[in-house]
Amino acid sequence: MQMRVLGHSKMATHNDDKPPTASLVNPLYYPSYIDQIPSKKLQEYYTSDELLKLIKSLQVEVVSNIELCHDLWNDFAPQNTLFDTWEFRCAFYNAYKHAPHFIVLKNNEGPVAVLPLWYEKDENRYVLFGSVWQEENSFLVKEPLFTPLLLSVCPSPLYLNALTQETVKWSLDYMDFELDDPKYILDLTTLNSVDDFLGMFKKKRRYNWRRDWRIIEGKKPTIHIDRFSDFGSLVSLSKQRFKSKGEETDWEDERRVEAFAQVIELGKKKKSYEIRMISVEIDNKIAAVDLITMYKNCYYPLKCGYDVGQFPGIGNYVNLIEIKDALSLNMKKMDFLEIDYGWKSKWFDEIPLYKYEKDYKHPDEG
């Protein structure tokens, strides 16, 4: 398909195996993409007399200029969660430098829907801007009816993860959204103390937490707040922990290390989210480091490194420290993010998330 490049006189041919290099003005949506709408029932719906005029007015645009992408993000992102902030996403962009590929549907009045993607050359796939580490993703649309239209013009292979239930519910009956790993939330609005939290569980579980608290407290730990120089220790402790379990960690990729270094630096500016670090030191040894962000009264424990070998129970101890910390800061909830890791579902509320794939083959599928 031939597309005119904004700011250039020559033509550019879009190739799904290569990332885009400029902002591209594309053809009218109708009739080019009608056959790509996911189901016949939806095709009939969009070409009905009621909607045909709207469909015929739409154009498709691909934007890869980062400044234009920023403008689109500011216009459409709901700003409800940490992952809606440009600064948090941009921390990953600064580290990975993957080519942006924002799909835009527009009419004479301007953009009406945006799907913010980037192209991962090393994985040969398009994912949501900011990497698959982002959560609570949503389709940036003025009306839900634009969601299937956005997905019908997407490149492939495409992998969209951690989509909210709210953003997919209009299309759930017509499209193949699958359940993704859930995320885990602790509502703080009914709690006044850590004891209130522990009181939510049976005696044996309360005992285990209090036992670990007593053991670590007996070692006379020193708690450091916002000693960001401990970030390197967080990374090394996490690597050691995963290695001891015979598992790989994302810290092996230096770009991931740089992404969270950027999260810290951008968070210090307090433009959108705030950054926080809690370090636990015992006998002049760093036993634990947690990296936290805060946004709109939500407390996000993002990354951690624990020396479980020398200090058994340190994980439970830090979790209680963080709950106490979040309450002292008048946070309304704690977001413990996706993936259970064998413990989150025992303590926190599970929130479903969804995913959408197009011609994408997972690495473990061979």
N, C-alpha and C positions, 0 to 999 in steps of 0.2 A: 504494500500500500504506500503510495507516495504522499508525502506531507511537506508543506512549506515551513521552513525554519524561520522563526521570528528573528529579525536582525541580520539575516543572511539572505543572499540572493539565490543560492543553489538549492536544489531539492535534496531532501534526506529520506532514505528508505528505512522504515522501522524494521528491525530484526530482533525477534524476541530473545535471541541468544546473546545479544549485546545490549548494554545499558544505553539509554538515551543521552544525548549530549547537549540538548538545548530545549527551549520551549517550542512546542510544535502545535500549529493550528491544523486541526483535523477536519474531516468532512462532516456533513450533517449526520445525525444519528440514524434518521430514517431515509432510505430503507436499508442502509448498509448493515446494521447490526440486529435487525428484527429476528432473524433466524437463530441468533445466538442467545436470545432470552431463554432461560433454563427450561421452561415447560410450555407446551402448546396452550395450556389454559391461560398462562400469563401473556403469551403472545396475542391471544384473542382479546384479553383484557386491555392491553396497551394499544391495540389497533381498533378498538371500538370507537364509535363516533364521539364519545365523551372525551377520550384522551388523545385521539389521533392528531388533533391540532397541536397539542402540547408536545407530542413526540416529534412531530415534523419541525418544531422550532428549535430542537436541541442540536448543539454541536458538541463534538468530543475534542478535548484538548489534553495534551500531555505536557506537563510543566516539570522541568528539571533544574531551572535556575533556583538556587537555594534562597535567594532573597524573595523571589515571587512565591516560593513554597511557604516561606515564613508568613507572608501576607495572607495567603489562603488559610493557613493554620489559624492565624489570629481571627480571621473572619468566621471560621466554622467550628473550631474545637470548643466543646462545651465548658472546659475549665472546671470540671467537677472533681477530678482526682489528680494526683501527682502526675499520672501518665498523660494527662491532657495538657501539661505545661510544655511550651516550646523548649525551655531551658533543659528539662530532663531529657527530652528526646535528642536535643542538640548535643548533649554530652556524649551520646553514642555516635552521632554523626561526626563529631570532631575526632573521635577515636578511630572509627572504621572507614570513614570517608567513602562509603558506598554511594553510587549515583542515585539521587532522588528521581522518582518517577511518579508524580502526582497525576492521577486521572481526574479530569474535570469535565463535568457536564455543564453546559452553559446555554443560555438563550440570549435574546436581545437585551435583557435586563441585567445580565451578568451570570456568574456561576450559581448553580443551584445544588450541586453535589460534588464532593471531593472524596477520592480514596487515596490517602497518602501512602505511597509505596517507596521502597528503594530496591535496587537490584544487587543481590549478593553474588558476585562473580564466582567466588570460591565454592559456593553451594549450588550455583546455577538455578537461582529461584528468585522470585519477587516476594517480598514480605512487607509488613507494615513498617513505615519509616521509624527508625530507632531500634530495629532488631526484634527478634521474637522474645526478648526479655520484657517488652512492654506488656501491660495487662489492662483489663477493662477497656479494650479497644472498641470504637464505635465507627459506624459509617457516618461520615460528615455530610448530612443531607438536610435540605430544608423541609422535605417531606419524605416519609418512609417509602413511598411508592418509587422513589428514585433508586433504591438499593439494588433491586434486580437489574436495572438498567446499567448501573455502575459495574456490576459484576459481569455483565454480558460483554463489556468492552475491555476487560482486563487481559493483560498478557499472561503467558504461562511459561514455565511452571509457576504456580501461585500457591502460597501457603499463608493463610490468615489465621492467627491464633488468638486466644483469650478474648473473644468477642463477648460483649455483654448480652445478657438475656433480653434486655430492653431493645437493643439495636437489631436483633435478629427476629424478634417475635412476629413482626408483620409478614416476614417472608418464610417463616419456619414451615408452613404447610406446603410451600411450593418449591423449596430449594433444599439441597442436601447439606444442611449444617449438622455437624456432629458435635457431641459433647467433648469438650477439652478437659484438661485437669482443672478441678475447681480451685477457688481461692478460699482463704480462711480469715474470718473477721471476729474480733472481740468487741462487743458493744460495751462501752465504758459508762454509758449514761445512767445505768442502774447500780454502779459500783462506787463506793467511797474509799475503799482500801483493798489491799491485797487479800486480807482475810475474807472480804466479801467475795472475791474471785474464787478463793479456795473453797468457800462454803457452798459453791455450786456443784461440788463433786462428792462422791462417796468417800468414806473414811480412809480407805486404803490409798486412794489417789492423793488425798490431802496429806497423808502421812509421808508418802514418797517425796512430795515437794518440800514439806517442812524438814524432813530428814536431810535432804540435800542443802537446804538453806542453813541448817545448823552446822553441818560439816564445813561448808565454805566459810561461814561467819567465824567458826572456831579457828580458822587460819589467819584471822585478822587481815582481810583483804583491804587494799586501798582502791577506791573508786575514782577514776579520772574522767572528767567531762570535757569533751571537745579537745582532746589531745590528738589532733589530726596527724601528727607525726607517727602515730601507731598504725597508720594504714598499711604500711609494709608488713607489720607483724600480723595484721588481719589476714593478708594474702598468704603469708608463709604458714600460719597456723591452719588455715583452711586447706592448703595443699597437703600438709602433713596428715590432717584428719582423713581426707579422702584417700590418700595413699595407703593409710593404715587399714582402710576397708577394701582395698583393691579396686578403687573406683577412680575415674578421671574427673578432673574439675575444670570448669571454664576458665580458671585463672591461668591455665597453661597457655592460653592465647593472650599475648601481650596487649592486644587491642582491647580485651575485656578489662585488663588492669587499668589501661589508660582511660577507658570509658568511666570507671568509677572514680578515678582521680579527677576527671572532669566534673563528675557529679558533685564532688566535694568542693571544687573551686567555684563552680557556678552557684552552688548552694550558699556559699559564704557571702555572695552578693545579695542574697535575700530578695531577688527580683520577683520570684514566684514562690518557690518552696524554700524551707529552711533546712539546714544540715545539722546533724548532731552525731557525736561519737561517744560511746561509753567503753572505757577500758577498765579491766580488773587486774590488779597487780598483787601478787602474793610472793612474799620472800624475795622481792626484787626481780621476780619473773612475771612476764605478761601471761596471764592465764586465759584471758578472753578479751576480744575486741568486737564491738558491734557498731555498724554504720547505720544510721537512722535518718530518715527525712520526715518533715512535718509539712502538711499542706491542708488548709481548711479544716483544722481541728481533727485531722487524722494523722496518726503516728505510724510510720512505716519502717519496721526493722528490715533493712534491705539485704545486708550481707554480714556474715559473722565469721570469726575464727576462734576456736576453743581448743585449749590444751586439755583434752579429756583424759589423756593417758596419765598425766601427773595430777590432775584435779578432777576426779570423777564427781559428777553432779553439777559441774560448772554451768552446763546448759540450762538446767532448771533454775539455778540461782540467778543467772542473767535475765531469764524471762521474767522472773518476779521483780527484779530491779527495774526492768523496762516498764512493766505494768505500773509499778509505783511511780516511776518517772513520768509516764504519760498522764496519770491521774494528777500529779502535782502541776503539770502544765495545762490542765483543764482540757485535755483532748477528749473528743467524743467517741472515738473508736480507734482500734488498732488493726492494721491491715498486715497480716502475716504472709500474704502473697500466695502464689500458686504452689502446687505440689506438696503432698502430705509429708513426705520423708519419714513416714511411719509413726508420727506423733501428733501432728496438728489437729487431725480429725478427732482426737481424744479430748481436746480442750476448747476448740473454737467452732463457730458456726460456719458451715460450708456454703459457699456461693457458687452456683453453676456458671460456667463459661463455655463458649462454643468455638468451633473452628470451621474453616472452609478451605477446601483444596481444589485446585484445578490442574490436572495433568502433573501432579507432584508425586514423586515416588520417594518415600522415606528411605534413608540410608540403610536401615535394618531390613528392608524388603529385598535387598540384593540387586 
